[in-house]
């Protein structure tokens, strides 16, 4: 696959659904999640191949309170996903990002069972059940 350079980091030119990537989410407004943090790519791969903007779910540090929220998905760190501590994918904070401008690095890829839980949480967020 072709490699490109984003923010000084060599990465694959096409991001894939389920990848865990560090994104610079600043600047933000109000209660939006900010700073450089891991995010999960949730747009489909056909879309990802054709546009420089991907939809991501920000990942934040785990807490018992955050873990109880129905639209949050707990993610344990693994070598495959590249996370270093127990975390939570905050599906309510889903947002589009131009990865050519905001990508810091690629960490890894989520396990299928975790991605399925994120899909279910996104259905709740966007009212896609039934």
C-alpha positions as CSV (number, residue, x, y, z in Angstrom):
1,X,0.0,0.0,0.0
2,X,1.2,3.5,-0.7
3,X,2.7,5.5,2.1
4,X,2.1,9.1,2.7
5,X,3.3,11.7,5.3
6,X,0.9,13.2,7.7
7,X,2.2,15.6,10.4
8,X,5.7,14.2,9.9
9,X,4.6,10.6,10.4
10,X,4.7,8.0,7.6
11,X,1.4,6.1,7.4
12,X,-0.7,4.1,5.0
13,X,-2.5,6.4,2.6
14,X,-5.8,4.8,3.3
15,X,-7.1,4.3,6.8
16,X,-9.3,1.3,7.5
17,X,-12.4,0.8,9.6
18,X,-11.5,-0.4,13.0
19,X,-8.0,1.2,13.0
20,X,-6.9,2.9,16.2
21,X,-5.1,6.1,15.4
22,X,-3.9,9.1,17.4
23,X,-5.7,12.3,16.2
24,X,-5.1,15.9,17.2
25,X,-8.7,16.9,18.1
26,X,-7.8,20.5,18.9
27,X,-9.2,23.1,18.5
28,X,-12.5,22.3,20.2
29,X,-15.5,24.2,21.4
30,X,-17.7,23.7,24.5
31,X,-17.8,20.1,25.6
32,X,-16.2,18.5,22.6
33,X,-13.4,16.0,23.4
34,X,-10.0,17.5,22.7
35,X,-6.2,17.1,22.7
36,X,-4.2,14.4,20.9
37,X,-5.8,11.1,21.7
38,X,-6.5,7.7,20.3
39,X,-9.6,7.4,18.1
40,X,-11.3,4.5,16.3
41,X,-12.0,4.9,12.5
42,X,-15.7,4.0,12.0
43,X,-16.4,5.0,8.4
44,X,-16.6,2.1,5.9
45,X,-13.6,1.2,3.8
46,X,-15.2,2.1,0.5
47,X,-15.7,5.7,1.7
48,X,-12.2,5.7,3.3
49,X,-10.6,5.0,0.0
50,X,-12.1,8.0,-1.7
51,X,-12.1,10.9,0.7
52,X,-9.6,12.5,3.1
53,X,-12.1,12.8,5.9
54,X,-12.9,9.9,8.2
55,X,-15.4,9.6,11.0
56,X,-13.8,8.7,14.3
57,X,-14.8,7.8,17.9
58,X,-12.5,9.4,20.4
59,X,-11.0,7.1,23.1
60,X,-10.5,8.3,26.7
61,X,-9.2,6.9,29.9
62,X,-11.4,4.3,31.6
63,X,-13.3,5.1,34.7
64,X,-16.1,3.2,36.4
65,X,-18.5,6.2,35.8
66,X,-17.6,6.3,32.0
67,X,-17.9,2.5,31.7
68,X,-21.6,2.7,32.9
69,X,-22.6,5.0,30.0
70,X,-24.5,3.0,27.4
71,X,-22.8,4.8,24.5
72,X,-19.3,4.1,25.8
73,X,-17.4,0.9,25.0
74,X,-14.7,-0.4,27.3
75,X,-11.4,-1.3,25.4
76,X,-8.7,-3.4,27.1
77,X,-5.1,-2.7,25.9
78,X,-3.7,-5.4,23.6
79,X,-0.6,-5.5,21.3
80,X,-3.1,-5.6,18.4
81,X,-4.9,-2.3,19.2
82,X,-1.8,-0.5,20.5
83,X,-3.5,1.0,23.5
84,X,-1.4,1.1,26.7
85,X,-4.2,1.4,29.3
86,X,-7.8,0.4,29.8
87,X,-9.9,2.9,27.9
88,X,-13.4,3.8,26.8
89,X,-14.6,4.6,23.2
90,X,-17.0,7.6,23.7
91,X,-19.4,7.0,20.8
92,X,-21.4,10.1,21.7
93,X,-18.3,12.2,20.7
94,X,-18.1,10.8,17.1
95,X,-16.8,13.4,14.7
96,X,-15.3,13.8,11.2
97,X,-11.6,14.6,10.9
98,X,-9.4,15.4,7.9
99,X,-6.6,12.9,8.7
100,X,-4.1,14.7,6.4
101,X,-4.3,17.6,8.9
102,X,-4.9,15.8,12.2
103,X,-3.3,12.3,12.1
104,X,-0.4,11.9,14.5
105,X,0.2,8.1,14.3
106,X,-1.4,4.7,13.7
107,X,-1.5,2.5,16.8
108,X,-3.2,-0.6,15.6
109,X,-6.5,-2.2,15.0
110,X,-9.5,-3.1,17.2
111,X,-10.5,-6.7,17.8
112,X,-13.8,-7.7,16.0
113,X,-15.7,-8.2,19.3
114,X,-14.9,-4.7,20.4
115,X,-15.7,-3.2,17.0
116,X,-19.1,-4.9,17.2
117,X,-19.8,-3.3,20.5
118,X,-18.9,0.1,19.0
119,X,-21.3,-0.6,16.2
120,X,-24.1,-1.3,18.7
121,X,-23.3,1.9,20.6
122,X,-23.4,3.9,17.4
123,X,-26.8,2.5,16.6
124,X,-28.0,3.9,19.9
125,X,-26.3,7.3,19.4
126,X,-27.8,7.7,15.9
127,X,-31.2,6.1,16.6
128,X,-30.6,3.3,14.0
129,X,-32.2,0.4,15.9
130,X,-35.5,-0.8,14.5
